Amino acid sequence: MRIRLMHSDDCPHIAAVLNHAIAHGVAHFGTTTTDADEVLGDWQGTREHMPWLVAQGEDGTFLGFAKASKWKVRQAYDWSVESGIYISDHAQGQGVGRALYHMLFMLLAAQGYRIVLAGVTVPNPASERLHESCGFTRVGDIAPAGYKLGRWVSVRIYQKHLGAFTEPPRIRRVEDVWRELEEHAQA
């Protein structure tokens, strides 16, 4: 498996995995499907400081993706992000989520972020296990949080700390930090 930064040609694969989650469950709160152009616009609007990572199989098969987005817009939240992760059905239970999150958290910490929050629709035992095994702590539930597929659903909020709570650094660009991490891995 290879974890890398997202490219524009990943947009159709990301749209497909999101559309599956939108149509067949409550893990994604969207109720209308997306397309590659919408994914591209979202990515282009955030990619300078918010990483989007893709997992590929050895044969190049798309396995899933993880991304970070702003937690809130007010400036005091600048060091907090929300994570999102979606794995293709054929890659579930193979460690893809853990690998994506490991790299995402390494990248976010090196960029200067200090807090990652995640919302997990409950019950979702696999996602709950993933977040807990990756060092997230449950901080609360929003019950209910939304209405989808004919029922009210709740969301569990998880939090992970990425670094010391000292004077916060300036947030660094994704590609600059990625390049440094690659150089360090090759040394």
N, C-alpha and C positions, 0 to 999 in steps of 0.2 A: 504494500500500500504506500502511496505517496501523498503527502499533504503539501499543497502549494497555494499561492495566492490565486484568487479567481481571475479569469480572463473573460472578455466579452463573449467568447464562443461557448462559455458555460451557461449562459442565460437560458437557452431552451431546456437544458437538463434541470436547472434550478426551478424554472417555472413548472416543469412536469412533476417534480417531487412536491412542490408546494401545492399544486392543484390536486394531487392525490390526497394530501393532508386536508385540504379544504373540503373536498367532496366526500371523504370517507370517514371523517372523525371530528373530534373536537379539540385536538391538540393545537390546531391553527384556528384562530378566531375569525379568519376571513370567511365570508359567505358567498363571494363571487370569485370566479377563477381569475388568474393573472395570465400574463403572456411574457414572452422574452423581452419585448420592448419595455414593459413596465419594470421588470427586474433590472434591465440595463439602466433605466433612469434612476432607480433607487440606488443601485451600486455607484453609478457615476456621481450622484449627489453626495455620497458619504465616504467614498473610498480613500480620500486623502488621509483621514484620521481614524476611520473605522474599518478594521480588517474584515474581509470576506475570504474564507478559506474553503478549498475544495479537496475532497479525498477521492483519489483515483486508484483503481485496482492496477496490478502489474500490467494488465493488458490495455490500460487506458480507460476502462469502464468507469463511468461516474458512479460514486458510491454515496455521496452526500455532501452537505456543506454546513458550515457554521459561520456566524457573523456576529459582529457587535454593532450596536446602535446606541444613540444617546438615551440615557435613562430619562432625563427631564431637560427642559431647555434653559432654565435659569442657571446663571453662571456658577453658583456654588456646587452644582452637580457635575461640573466639567470633568471630574476625575472618576465618575461613575458611569458604567455602561450596562446595557441589557444584552444578554446573549440570546441567540436563537440558533437552533440546530435541528436539521432534518436529514434523515438517513433514508436512502432508497429501500424499498421493501426487500429486495434481494440481498441487501447488505446488513440487515438487522441482526443484532446479536453476535457480530464478528469483531467487536472492538473499534469500529469506525468512529463512533461517537466519542469514546475515550481519547482516541488519537487526535481527532479534530480539536477537542477541548484542550488537551495538553498543549498543542501548538498555539491555539488561540490565546490561552492564558499566559504563555511565555511571551508572546508578541505584545499583548496588552500591557503586561508588567514592564517590559522594556520600553514601551512607548511612554509610560508614566501614569497609566491608569491605576487606581487603587481599589476599586470596588466593582464587582460584577454581580448583577442581579438577574434572576431568571424566573419566569412565570411558567409553572407546569400545571396544565389542566389535570384535575384529580377526579377520580382515580386514574393513574397511569403508572403502574408499578415499574415498568421498564425505565421510563424517564426519571421517575423519582430515584430509583437505584443509581442511574447514571449520574445524576447531579450530586447525590450524597457521596458516591464513590470518587467523585472528582473534587471533593473538598468543600462543597456547598453546605451551608447550614440553613435549615428551615427557619424562617423568621416570621411567618404568618400565613393565614389563609384569607382569601376574599371569597365569601360564600353568600350568595352566588355572585359571579363576576360577569356572566354573559348568558345569552340565550342562543342556542344553535342546535340544529337538527331536532327540533321539537322538544327541547328540554333546557332547563337552567343548569349551568355548569359552574363549578368552582375552580379557583386557581390558587395554587400554593406558591408562595414567594420564597425563593432561595437567595442566599447571599454568599459571596466568596470574597475574601480579602486577598489582594495581590501583593501588598507591600506595606512598609511601615507608614504610620500616620504622622509623618513629619511634615515640614513645609512642602506642599505639593510642587512637583516639577512642571515645566512646560511640556505639554503633550507633543510628542514627536510624530512625524509622518510615518505611515505604515511602510511604504517602500524603503525608506532609509533604514528603519529598524530591521525589516526583513533581510535586506542586503547584509547588514552586520551579522545577523544570526546565521545566515548561510556561510559567510566568510569564517565565522567562528567554528561552525560545524566542519568545515573543510580543513581547518588548521590542525 
